[in-house]
Amino acid sequence: MKQREVFRSRERLARELPPVDEIVRGSLLRRKIRHSRGCPKCARGEGHPVWVLSVGYPGGKIKQISIHADQRSQVERWLKNYQELKAKLENICELNHKLLRPEE
């Protein structure tokens, strides 16, 4: 790939980046919480469904953030933006590696 093509590809990828202020890292999980006593729904074994954003940190630390049901679509969109941004940044890095090598 010629340097001119690399520059064009890199510029195209940069223009296609998702909004960087609307990203979040982690996994969205659906869990059920159960009260130990006093809740008829939990006594029947049904529990209460909740959405949780689970984020891993170095050292094995995991942070879980409860998400309201009406925030679910927003969090899913932000997670998708993060994955898209990460993939495009990797592609840009690969193109930059090509720019560091002399042209053939």
Secondary structure, 3 states (H helix, E strand, C coil): CCHHHHHHHHHHHHHCCCCCCCCCCCEEEEEEECCCCCCHHHHCCCCEEEEEEEEEEHHHEEEEEEECHHHHHHHHHHHHHHHHHHHHHHHHHHHHHHHHCCCC
